[in-house]
Amino acid sequence: MNNLIILPIIFPFIIGAILIIFSKKHKLQRVISGVASILMLILTIYLAIIVFQDGIIVLEASNWPAPFGIVLVADMFATLMLLLTAIISTACLFFAFKTITPKREKFYFYAFYYFLLVGVNGAFLTGDIFNLFVFFEVLLLSSYGLIVHGGTKYQLRESFKYVIINVFTSALFVVAISWLYSVTGTLNMAHISERVAEMEQTGVINIIAMMLFIVFATKGALFPLYFWLPKSYFGPPAAIAALFGGLLTKVGIYAIIRVFTLIFYHDVEYSHKMIISIAAGFTMLLGVLGAVSQFDFKRILSYHIISQVGYMVMGLGIFTPLAVAGAIFYIAHHMVVKTALFLFEGAAKRVTGLSDLRQMGGLLKTHPWLAWLFFITAISLAGIPPFSGFFSKFPIILAGFQEEQYILAGVALLVGLLTLFSMMKIFGFAFWGKQKHTEEQANINIRKLLVPVAPLVLLTIVLGFAAEPVFQYSLQVAEQIMDPQIYIDSVLKE
Amino acid sequence: MRNSKPNNMMIQTAMRFITIIVFAFSFYLFFAGHNAPGGGFIGGLMTASAILVLYLAFDRKKMNKAIPIDFTVVIGIGLLFAVGTGIASMLFDYPFLTHFFDYFHFPFFGEVELTTALTFDLGVYLVVVGAAMSIILVIAGDDQ
């Protein structure tokens, strides 16, 4: 049943619309959104299994045949991303129940939340590049709503920059798309891929490719366009910051991987091995240096998003099945772990009331569960075995050495070390040492906050111990996306 | 009898009349859509402007009593209409958003083309009315 793959888009859409209608009843909103997110989780698991077994599913919306109408394409990569999105959005939502005040809930928090998911899921599923832009806009508009949600002074100031940079890149996105359309005469990604293959990727096509790269790199926070991220993610409450940190930049990365495996894969020496690899190296290094220099829980985590994004793009830059599989595994690992870390930050803030590490300390003694769960997640992020961080970095770096990209692989290793350093800095300052919060604060019970995060921690452990099957799956995903003919054939049915 | 706002009578009487014309034209535009210029978006905007001139002529309190609708709810209903059209085609095993149309003969109107796109357009119409009105009313109520 092809219509199945529209469900991840329209289901949150319907829920969002219903939530607008019931915006003043916050109890009802919680019930609706909670149940809906569980249903989303089940749906995406089912979709992932179906696509894994039966191959790519294509839906021609409105019954217009491809390449004239808009197609939705669910391949293994897209369904994996849908599943990850559902997992972390569920975790963040249940965390939000405990942390977002009813006053904020009344201002369409859950409606924005679900429209954000509409945009994200749509961006993963669409097979039409203009439609990709549309879903990016849906996602961004909702994210504007969420990032200023609550309307503190800091949020208003920083989200203004967030809005400006995104509006600018969206404009650039349209320019790039229209240029691509004028050259290839089509908007269907499979069809574009075919035409680009006929024309050979030179001159103007390369320029369009780089424009699209710049657009997605800004959304995905790559060097040198990541400057907007740390400050704007600092403002919103933990549940939103966690969702953004886990999800939004990865949509940009998804788009980069999609476009540079499906369409612009003919000039690998230039686009992948040079531009993308250099961007990846600098992103990793500068991101982690930013994290090392910070003394704030949330800011460190925000800078880590940047450095981690570098690994994913590095996998694409090396462009062997092993490296791309590593990148996909890394995305899975990162989305889970990063969300968990941001939520731990929210829990720690609930206790201490601050996020400045120098004024925190001794959480280990008063809140051992928080401390040890954080510890597991932190060393997983840094890439210590047996957690998922190690097994996802390993193939990327291994592929780097195989392809004789010694500098890039060396940088990746160094970045791993610095990540460990800055994570231990958080642990050392906030959890070890003398207790700096009051006795009253020490008695705050945050068990309930840890419940939605614990499954994520469990997942990073499982991804680590079950690395073999997960990696095999990633490898299959990588092989599927690195053979564009599979995608083209299933869309254009030739 | 002292009236603090002597101008209001003129504008209120005129607006009652004008609003009907604007409303009628907005419905015409709404139904003209699909094959001719018009449609849900432009019809919705025109309706919003018709409601807005009423808000101009009378004050907000009176209008809120006359139209006791929360316009943000209208957005939600409109979205459901739009997506509902898509889902309806799914129920008959067609791809999402597949549209159907046929010609019907009505007394007085003659032959009319009825499309399922109309319900989608109705959704758009409601969303536009709701969004335009809530934006304007929120900004207008900002100083209170």
Interface residues (C-beta under 8 A of the other chain):
Chain A: N2 N3 I6 I10 F13 I14 G16 A17 I18 L19 I20 I21 S23 L59 E60 A61 S62 N63 Y108
Chain B: T72 V73 I75 G76 I77 L79 L80 V83 G86 I87 M90 D93 Y94 P95 F96 L97 T98 H99
